[in-house]
């Protein structure tokens, strides 16, 4: 497949940049699709590379790239799902067969699962919190990129995103954490939009005289 991205740079007569309505429409209408509703096909190798490239194009103070990707696709999804089931069974010995099957099939819900790893690096001018936020921005960019390429996607964590044994199974270092798992595939449904916050209710403009 060929991936092309264009941006409008046309200026109006008064010198201001014209709004890119296609991009604005995308931002206004982006909607997560449940991982349970994501099927084949997923992005091919070239498409996935493009999604990851866009995903990594985020604010990154001091150019530390404090994140990395672990990709689950093909047989790796079932293999890591089996490991989830083993870890859950050890935690909950009385877990039902249905529950264990749920864990076993976590990663097979979509053709591709991108584990985004927050991997902060010590730096005197870039606090860890900034680096963690940058990893969150990566997750959101992956959602935008997937939608722009015609796929559905969902960014979730669930219990395994916070489990130490799962971290070990994925080979995370002590300072690393899962920023999330981004499931990508072809949507079998197109969910309606949900209520969104009213900007007026969450925005304030302090009076300079009260500073």
C-alpha positions in Angstrom: 0.0 0.0 0.0 1.1 3.6 -0.5 0.6 6.1 2.3 0.5 9.8 1.6 -0.2 12.6 4.0 -0.8 16.1 2.8 -1.4 19.3 4.8 -2.9 22.6 3.5 -0.5 25.5 3.5 -2.6 27.9 1.4 -2.9 31.4 2.8 -5.9 33.6 2.3 -5.8 37.2 1.0 -5.2 38.6 4.4 -2.2 36.4 5.0 -3.7 34.0 7.5 -3.5 30.2 7.0 -6.8 28.7 5.8 -8.3 26.1 8.1 -7.8 22.5 6.9 -11.4 21.3 7.1 -10.4 17.7 6.5 -8.1 17.7 9.5 -10.7 19.6 11.6 -13.4 17.1 10.7 -11.1 14.2 11.6 -10.4 15.8 15.0 -14.1 16.6 15.7 -15.3 13.1 14.8 -12.6 10.7 16.0 -14.2 7.9 18.0 -12.7 4.9 19.7 -14.0 1.5 18.6 -14.2 -1.3 21.1 -11.5 -3.8 20.8 -14.2 -6.5 20.7 -15.4 -4.9 17.4 -12.1 -4.8 15.6 -11.4 -7.6 13.1 -9.4 -8.4 10.1 -7.8 -7.0 8.2 -5.4 -5.0 10.2 -2.6 -2.7 8.9 0.0 -4.4 6.8 3.7 -3.9 7.4 3.9 -0.6 5.5 0.7 0.6 7.0 1.8 -0.3 10.6 5.1 1.5 10.0 3.2 4.6 8.9 1.0 4.5 12.0 4.0 4.1 14.3 5.8 6.9 12.6 2.9 9.2 13.1 2.5 7.9 16.7 6.0 8.9 17.5 5.5 12.5 16.2 4.7 14.1 19.5 6.0 16.8 21.8 9.2 15.4 23.2 11.2 17.8 25.4 14.9 17.3 24.9 14.3 14.7 22.2 14.6 11.8 24.6 12.0 9.6 22.9 11.0 8.3 26.4 8.7 5.5 25.0 8.9 2.4 22.8 6.6 0.0 21.1 6.0 -3.7 21.5 3.9 -5.1 18.7 1.6 -8.2 19.1 0.3 -9.7 15.9 -0.1 -13.2 14.5 0.8 -16.0 16.9 2.3 -13.7 19.4 -1.1 -12.5 20.4 -2.3 -15.9 21.5 1.1 -16.7 23.1 1.0 -13.6 25.3 -2.7 -14.2 26.0 -1.9 -17.6 27.3 0.6 -16.0 29.6 -2.1 -13.6 30.9 -4.3 -16.6 31.7 -1.5 -18.3 33.6 -0.8 -15.2 35.6 -4.5 -14.7 36.4 -4.9 -18.3 37.4 -2.1 -18.0 39.8 -3.7 -14.9 41.4 -7.2 -16.4 41.4 -7.0 -20.2 41.8 -10.8 -20.4 41.7 -11.1 -18.5 38.5 -13.8 -19.9 36.2 -13.0 -21.4 32.8 -14.9 -18.6 31.2 -12.7 -16.0 33.0 -9.5 -17.7 32.0 -10.7 -17.9 28.4 -11.4 -14.2 28.5 -7.8 -13.6 29.6 -6.5 -16.1 27.0 -8.1 -14.2 24.2 -7.4 -10.6 25.3 -4.9 -9.9 22.6 -6.7 -11.8 19.8 -9.5 -9.3 19.9 -7.9 -7.3 17.1 -5.3 -8.1 14.4 -2.7 -5.8 15.8 -2.0 -4.7 19.4 0.6 -2.0 20.1 1.8 -1.9 23.6 3.1 1.6 24.3 5.8 1.6 26.9 6.6 4.7 28.9 10.4 4.6 29.3 11.5 7.8 31.1 15.2 8.7 31.1 16.9 10.8 33.8 17.5 14.3 32.5 18.1 17.5 34.6 15.9 19.6 32.3 13.1 17.2 31.6 11.1 15.9 34.6 9.8 12.4 34.5 6.2 13.7 34.5 6.8 15.4 31.1 8.1 12.2 29.7 5.1 10.2 30.9 2.8 12.8 29.3 4.7 12.4 26.1 4.0 8.7 26.1 0.3 9.4 26.5 0.5 11.7 23.5 1.9 8.8 21.5 -1.1 6.7 22.4 -3.5 9.4 21.1 -1.5 9.9 18.0 -1.8 6.2 17.2 -5.6 6.5 17.4 -5.5 9.4 15.0 -3.2 7.7 12.6 -5.3 4.4 12.6 -8.5 6.3 11.9 -6.9 8.4 9.2 -5.8 5.1 7.5 -9.3 3.7 7.6 -9.0 1.5 10.7 -10.6 1.5 14.1 -8.6 1.6 17.3 -9.0 1.7 21.1 -6.5 2.7 23.7 -7.0 0.7 26.9 -5.0 -0.6 29.9 -7.1 -3.1 31.9 -5.6 -5.0 34.8 -2.6 -6.4 32.9 -1.4 -2.8 32.2 -0.6 -2.5 35.9 0.6 -6.0 36.8 4.2 -6.6 37.7 4.3 -10.2 36.4 2.9 -9.0 33.1 5.6 -6.3 32.9 8.2 -9.0 33.4 6.6 -11.1 30.7 6.9 -8.2 28.3 10.5 -7.5 29.3 9.9 -4.1 30.8 12.7 -2.5 32.8 12.0 -1.4 36.4 11.5 2.2 35.5 9.1 1.4 32.6 5.3 1.2 32.6 2.6 0.5 30.1 1.2 3.7 28.8 -1.5 1.6 27.2 -2.4 -1.0 24.7 -3.7 0.3 21.4 -5.9 -2.3 19.6 -6.1 -1.7 15.8 -8.3 -3.4 13.2 -11.2 -3.1 10.9 -14.3 -2.0 12.8 -17.4 -4.2 12.5 -19.5 -1.3 14.0 -19.4 2.4 14.0 -20.4 3.6 17.5 -22.4 6.8 17.8 -20.7 9.7 19.4 -21.0 10.2 23.2 -21.5 13.3 25.3 -18.4 15.4 25.4 -17.4 18.1 28.0 -18.6 21.6 27.5 -15.3 23.7 27.2 -17.0 26.5 29.1 -17.5 24.2 32.1 -13.8 23.3 32.3 -12.1 26.6 31.3 -11.2 29.6 33.4 -9.7 33.0 32.5 -8.0 34.4 35.7 -8.2 38.1 36.2 -4.7 39.6 35.9 -5.4 42.0 38.8 -6.0 39.0 41.1 -2.6 37.4 40.3 
